[in-house]
Amino acid sequence: MGCWTTSFNFGHLKSHSKVSFYFTMILIFTYLFYCLTGYSDSMPSPLYVHQSFKSKIFSKEEKKVQADARWNITARELPESDQLEFDAKDLEDEKRQRALDYNLYNNLSVSNNYGTKEFPQAIIIGVKKGGTRALLEFLRVHPDVRAVGAEPHFFDRFYDKGLQWYRNLMPRTLDGQLTMEKTPSYFITREAPHRVFSMSRLTKLIVVVRDPVTRAVSDYTQTLTKNPGLPTFQNLVFKNSTSGLIDTSWSAVRIGIYAKHLENWLRYFPLSQLLFVSGERLVTDPAGEMGRVQDFLGLKRVVTNKHFYFNQTKGFPCLKKPEGSSRPRCLGKTKGRSHPHIPPEVLHRLREFYRPFNLKFYQMTGQDFGWD
C-alpha cells in the first residue's frame, strides 16, 4: 500500500513537470517567432535590388545636396554656367522623377550602408559655354558613373568649408563605380589646380573647349538674356573703340585664352591626366567624343551611337528616351539660341587676337581643334 502511494506521487510530479516543460517550450518558440519576424522586416533590401535601382536612374540619380534648392527645382535654379533648361512639361517630369528617385534612394540609404561617399576621381573643370552640361548628362547614362548634378564650386568658392563638407556632397558609390563632378569655373581659377592636387594628385581632369570667338558670343548672349540693358558686344570687347585693343579683363574674352589657363594646371598635373574634349565634335559626333571620354576614364564603352539622335529643330544631339521617362532628354531651348548681330570686323579682330593663343594651345595639347 505504501509502495503504491509512492508510485502515485512520483507519476503525478512527472506529469506536472511535462506540462511545465511543454508550456515553457511553447513560450520560447512563440518568442523566437516574433523576434525572427521583426528581424526580417528590419533587414536591408538585397544588394541586387540596390544595384538594379542604381543602374536605372542614370540621368536623375543625384543624391540630395541642399534639399530645397535641388529637389524643388526650377529652370532658374539650374547651374548658371552652361544652363540646362526644360519646357513646362519637361520641368514637371523632372521634378516628379527626381522626387521619386530621391525618396527611393534615400530609403535605401537609410536602411543600409551600401556604398560609400568618395572624393571625385574625375572632374570636368571647364569651360563655361563649352558643352560641359551636355557632357555630364551623356556620362550619367553610364551605369558606372555617379555624378553630382549641381556644380559644387568647392575649389573656387567654398574651399574654406573643408574637404569633409565636399565629400559629403558626393553620391554614394559601389566598388567599380566612378565619382564625378563638374564646375567649369575651376579651369580659370588660379588656386584651383593646387587645391585639387592637394586632395588627390591622381585626379583625372576633363576640359571641354570650343572656338573661343563663338564661346565669347555665346557667353555674352546668355548674359544679355538676363540683363537686356547690357552694352553691345563690341563696346565690351574693346578697351576703347579707337585703339581696337581687346579688353582681356572682360570674362567673356578672358575665359577663351585657354593656353594661359592650361599653363597653371600643368604646374601640378601631367598632360596625361587631362582630356580635352571638342565642344564642336560633341555636337556633330557625340558617340565619337564619348568613346574618347570613356577610354580616358577607364570605363567600358557603354555610351554609343544607339543612345543618341540628332534633333533637327534644336540643332543638337539628344539622348534617346530612357527607361521610365515619357520623353527623350534634350538640352533646353536656350541651347542654340539666336546670337545678336555682331559686325564681321569685330569678330575678325577678336579671331586675330585669339589666333596665337589657339596655336599655342594646339601645341600644348597635341590637338588641332581647327578654329583658325
Secondary structure as UniProt FT lines:
FT   HELIX           2..42
FT   HELIX           47..56
FT   TURN            58..59
FT   HELIX           67..71
FT   HELIX           75..77
FT   TURN            81..82
FT   HELIX           88..111
FT   STRAND          116..117
FT   STRAND          122..126
FT   TURN            128..131
FT   HELIX           132..139
FT   TURN            140..141
FT   TURN            143..144
FT   STRAND          145..147
FT   TURN            154..157
FT   HELIX           159..161
FT   HELIX           163..169
FT   STRAND          172..173
FT   TURN            175..176
FT   STRAND          178..182
FT   HELIX           184..188
FT   TURN            190..191
FT   HELIX           192..199
FT   TURN            201..202
FT   STRAND          204..209
FT   HELIX           212..226
FT   TURN            228..229
FT   HELIX           233..237
FT   TURN            241..243
FT   TURN            248..249
FT   HELIX           251..254
FT   TURN            255..256
FT   HELIX           258..266
FT   TURN            267..268
FT   HELIX           271..273
FT   STRAND          274..278
FT   HELIX           279..284
FT   HELIX           286..296
FT   TURN            297..298
FT   HELIX           305..307
FT   STRAND          308..311
FT   TURN            312..315
FT   STRAND          316..319
FT   TURN            323..324
FT   TURN            333..336
FT   HELIX           344..365
//
